[in-house]
Amino acid sequence: MAENSLSLTTSIVNENDLKFVDNNGQILFSSEEIGRQLGYAKPAKSVNILFSRNQKELRGYAVGIKVMSTDGKRYEVRHFTEEGVYILSMLANTPRARDFRAMLARLLRELRERRVELAREAGYRQGLDEGQSFPVVEAQRKAAYLAGLREADRIWRRTNSPRALRRMVELRRMGCTWREIGKTVGASPEAARKRVERARQRGGVL
């Protein structure tokens, strides 16, 4: 089983019937769900076979999550991070793999955009609440709003971090198009291409 382990967590199902776990901002997918989306007849078993054959590449992206079965007992089920799911979908090479990657990219982009929007709204509401509760000056209300914007910008920078750059380079080497890569990191295909090329020119990407 995976080296890391998380306590009992509740799964979320989006409007496209894509089941995932949101653990403090980290999106995780079970072996069963990945296999189901890839079209395997035996979803969990097929994905675990892929994992066993490619442990060196996938071990760092696997996490054990305790889930409760119908008999009331808790079992540890292997889940994979966003990076792990993309690698598995490349290794699987099933007819549904490309559609699954596209669906995953849309989901992750929507979640990131929603978090940025929530951070902005939280900052704005904080500014309004402070303005209504205390005789604060306009500058103080603006400061609270700007704090929310800074938090939103922090989230955005995290999606464009050196780790995101490494992910784009890795996906490019796997044969992903710039459009697919852009969706993965929440950027336009042209922006993703320019960022990778600029990093290569500066010697930042091997």
N, C-alpha and C positions, 0 to 999 in steps of 0.2 A: 504494500500500500504506500501511498505518498508519505514523504517524510514529514510534511507539515500537516497539522490536524486542526480543524475548527469545530466548535461546539455545534449543537443542533441549530440549523438554520432553515427558515421558511423560503420555499421557492416562489418565484414570480412568473406569471404567464402573460405575455404581451398579446396584442390584438392579432398577431400572426401565428399564435399558438407556439411561440418560442419560449421555452421554459428555462429560467436561469436563476442564479442566486446573486444578490447584491450584498457583498460583505464589505461595509465601510468604503464604498466606492469601487471596489474590485469586483468585476463581473465574472462569474464562474458558471461552467456548464458541466453537467454530469456526463459520464460515459454513455449512459442510457439515452440521454437527450441528443448528444452528438451523433450517436449511431442511428437514432431514429430520423434525424434530419438528413443524414447522409444516405438513407434508404436501405440500410442493412436489415436483413430478416431477423438476425439476432443482434440487436443494437449494442448492448453493453459488452457482450462477449467479443464481438468483432472489433470494437474500439480498444478493448483491453489487449487483444492480440496485437493490434497496431502498436500500442504502447510498449508491450513486451519486446517487440522487434526493434523498437527505436528508442529504448530507454535513455540512451546517452543524450539524445536530442530533446527528449520530452520530460525528463525527470524534474527539471527545474520549473516546469509549468504545471505540475500536478499537485493537487491538494486533497487531503482526505476530509470529508465532511460527515458528521454523524447525523443520520436520518433515522426516523422511527418507522418501522414496518407495521403491517396490519396486525401482527401478533404482539405488538406493544414493546418489542425489543428494539434497541438502537444498534444500528450497524454503520460502519464507516464505508462510505461510497466515494470512489475516486472522481474528482472534478478537475476541470482544466481551466486555466486562465485564458484570456483573449488570445495571447500569443500561441498557447498550446492548441487552441481550437483551429486557428489558421493553419498551423503545421499539420495537424491531423487531417484537415480537409484537403491539403495538398497531397499527403501520403495516400489517402483513400482513393482518390481518382475515380470516384463513382459518378454516374450521370448527374446526380443531384448536388455534387460538391460545389460547383460554381454558383448555383442558385443559393446554396446555404451561405457561402462567403458573402454574397451580395446582401442577403437578409441580415447577416450578422453585422456587416458594416453599417447598414441603415440603423439598426437598433442601437449600436454603440454611439453613433453620431447623435441620434435623438437624445440619448441619455446625457451626453456631454452638454448639448445645447440646453437641455432642461436644467442641468445643474448651474450653468452660467446664469440662466434667467432667474432661477430661484435665489441665487446670491445677490443679483441686482435688486430683486423685489424685497429681499430681507433688509438690505441697506436702505432702500427708500422708505420702507415701513418704519424702520428704526428712527430715521430722521423725522418722520411725521409724528411718531409717538412722543419723542422727546420735545418736539415743538408744541404739542398740545398739553403735555403734562407740566412743563416748566417754562418760565418766561425767558427762554434762551434766545439768543440773537440769531439772525439769519445765517451767519457764518458757521455757527455750531451745528445747525441743521444740515447745512451743506457738507460739513465734515463727516457727519454720520453717513450721508448718502455716498460720499466719495470712498468711505471705508468699504462699503458694499461693492463698489466698482473695483476697488483694488483686490478684493477677494475673488471677484469674477475673473479679473485679469490673471490672478494667480492660478486659477483652475485652467484657464486657457493656455498659459505658459507651460503647465504640466503636460498638456497634450502635445506641445511642441518642444519637448525637452530632448536632451541628447539621447535618452532612451527611445523616444519616438523616432529620432533620426536613425538609430541603429535598426529599429523595427522596419522602417521603410526600406533601408538598404537590404535587410534580410529578405523581405517580401519581394523586392525587385530581383534578387538573385534566384528566388524560387520561380520566377516567371510571371509574377503578377503585373498587370497593366498599371499605368500611372493612375488611371481612374479608380481601380480597386484599392491601390495604395492610398490615394487621397481620401477615399471614404473611410479607410481604417483609422486615419489620424484626424479626420474632420477638416480636411483642407481640399482645395481644388487640385485637379490633376497637374495643372501647370505649376502651382505653388510647390507641390510635392517634388516635381521633377527639378525645379530650379534649386530647391533647398539641398537635395542630394548632390546635384552637380556642383553647386557652390562649395559644399563641404569637401567634395573630392578635389576640386581645384586648390583648396587651401591645405590639402593633405590631412583632412580630419577623418576620412573614411578610407579604409584599406581595401 
